[in-house]
Amino acid sequence: MSFTSRRSILKSAVAATAIAVVGVSSGLAAEPVHLGVSIPAATHSFMGGINYWANQAKKDLESKHKDLKITIRTAANAVEQANQLQDLSTVNKINALVVFPFESAALTRPVANVKGKGAYVTVVDRGLTDTSAQDAYVAGDNTAFGKIPAEYIAKKLNGKGNVVALRGIPTTLDTERMDAFSGVFKAYPDIKLLDAKFANWNRDDAFKVTQDFLTRFKEIDAFWAADDDMAFGALRAIDQAGRKDIKVLFGGAGAKDMVKVILDGSDPRIQANVSYSPKFIYDAITLTAEARLKGEKLPATTIIPSVLIDKSNAKDFYYPDSPF
């Protein structure tokens, strides 16, 4: 496959971080690294991608570095993840951690406890409510993730219409996305954001929330779902209700099934998306492991850009063999 836009974006961000690592050496002697990886279970397709790339990183890195051991734990909820973090620290004796928090507030203290025992901590995607609990943060561009759909919707509606939004779960990244999305409409007084509800990044929950929207609002011009799983749940509810007023359905993260719709032009309501690849967990694990093997630290923050996906570049974001 040719050198695609998505790969270019990811590699540019990771390469910049790799260069920056050299300049922030901790001065510590290199030592064997036992890296814990704590992530949510594969409860929906994006998390399926996260789990896939985390295990791929373990396979690739352990075969490359004899002084590296990676232990992966997956959690179905915040309480389970907090318990697993304690075990990783006290039982597995990790000295480095890459954590994708199930929730921001609930996991801040458990992560801080791991750091307090001397482990180097990289937080991925869902930020903590207290950044002193982490050493580094790696994520997609959540501001762009919210801003790009809003700008697209405003243009497609010619600056006038009714919009509803499906949010994820209460996390710092969800707040960043929602603030960016709603902020765009301040410049469009004729666009009304009717409501925004949490649908937990889940198809079934999105289906139910969308049913509520469709019952309460008789005219909706555009839907924004801050995740493609939720977008497909919303689409099912819209089609079952036979609603013809929705002109735009905009999801997020570039799921292969959504990108395929854009490529094929099979649904006029779905003509664009925004990138947010789950591969950043692979990059975060790689950067953390290789830095710690050298006794070095990462930059405080590494942001991987999000870009608009449309007919012109969709082929660069389509991976039919990926779990997401």
C-alpha positions, -999 to +999 in steps of 0.1 A: +000+000+000+013+035-008+024+060+018-010+073+029-021+105+045-031+089+077+003+072+081+020+104+072+001+123+099+008+096+126+045+092+117+051+129+117+037+133+152+055+103+165+088+112+148+086+147+163+082+131+198+110+107+192+133+136+184+121+155+214+128+126+238+165+130+232+164+164+247+147+155+279+169+127+293+163+121+330+199+112+336+189+079+350+208+047+341+189+025+317+174-006+334+150-034+325+115-021+320+083-038+331+056-017+314+020-021+324-007-013+299-041-005+313-069-001+288-107-005+285-120-038+272-132-041+236-168-031+244-172-013+210-153-012+177-129+017+186-119-001+217-115-032+196-089-012+177-072+000+209-069-036+221-056-048+187-029-021+186-019-026+222-013-063+217+005-056+185+028-032+203+035-059+230+044-084+202+066-061+183+084-045+212+091-076+233+106-093+203+128-063+197+139-055+233+151-083+256+150-060+286+114-052+281+083-069+295+048-057+288+018-067+309-016-057+294-048-055+315-083-047+301-112-035+322-149-034+317-154-004+340-136+022+361-137+002+393-122-028+377-095-007+361-086+009+394-082-025+410-061-037+380-038-006+384-032-015+420-023-050+411+000-039+383+018-018+408+019-041+439+018-076+424+033-072+389+058-046+402+057-024+370+081+005+367+063+022+338+026+025+329+007+034+298-030+039+308-061+047+288-084+057+316-120+044+315-131+077+331-111+108+339-121+116+375-125+081+388-090+070+376-070+100+386-062+089+421-055+052+412-031+064+385-015+089+409-010+060+434+010+041+407+031+071+400+036+076+437+052+042+439+079+053+414+064+042+380+067+064+350+032+072+338+020+080+303-017+088+300-034+082+267-065+099+252-088+104+282-069+129+303-069+129+341-084+156+362-050+163+379-021+163+355+004+159+383-006+122+384+011+117+350+045+122+334+034+124+298+001+126+278-005+112+243-037+118+224-055+128+193-065+163+186-098+165+204-103+202+197-100+195+160-122+164+164-151+186+175-143+217+154-141+200+120-176+184+121-191+217+133-175+237+105-186+210+080-222+210+092-223+248+092-212+249+056-235+221+045-265+238+061-256+272+047-254+286+082-290+278+092-306+247+108-312+225+138-285+202+151-283+175+178-252+158+192-243+125+207-216+127+233-194+099+246-190+095+284-180+122+310-142+126+303-119+155+297-116+146+260-154+145+256-156+180+271-128+192+248-147+179+218-181+192+228-167+227+237-150+229+203-181+217+185-205+240+201-180+269+200-181+270+162-218+278+162-213+310+181-205+325+147-237+311+133-267+325+152-292+307+129-278+273+138-295+259+169-279+231+189-312+216+202-296+191+226-265+170+233-267+138+253-243+111+264-246+079+245-215+062+259-197+055+226-222+027+222-245+018+192-274+006+213-273+036+236-270+060+207-300+043+191-321+050+223-309+086+226-316+092+190-351+078+194-356+104+221-343+132+199-366+121+171-396+121+194-389+155+209-377+174+178-398+174+147-372+190+125-335+181+127-311+190+100-279+175+112-266+149+137-231+148+151-220+117+168-186+119+185-178+083+175-187+061+145-203+034+166-228+060+179-233+073+143-243+039+131-267+036+161-282+070+152-285+060+116-305+029+125-329+049+146-333+076+119-340+050+092-365+030+114-384+062+121-385+071+084-372+106+090-363+124+058-354+158+074-318+149+084-294+162+058-261+154+075-249+126+097-213+132+108-195+106+130-159+104+140-127+084+142-127+070+107-141+035+113-136+013+082-174+008+076-180+046+078-151+054+054-164+027+030-198+046+029-179+078+020-158+060-006-188+044-022-210+075-020-238+051-008-255+075+016-259+112+008-262+120+045-227+106+052-201+124+031-174+132+056-157+121+088-128+131+110-097+110+117-088+097+152-069+064+148-068+039+177-032+033+166-021+060+189-020+035+217+007+016+198+026+048+194+022+057+231+034+023+242+064+024+218+075+059+227+072+051+264+090+018+263+119+030+242+123+062+262+124+043+295+148+017+282+172+046+276+164+062+310+147+091+292+113+109+294+087+119+268+076+155+262+048+164+286+022+163+257+021+147+223-009+155+201-016+135+169-036+157+144-072+150+134-081+159+098-113+159+076-120+127+057-140+131+026-143+116-009-110+132-020-089+113+006-111+085+020-090+058+003-060+069+025-080+061+056-096+028+046-082-003+061-105-032+054-085-057+075-085-036+106-108-044+135-119-007+134 
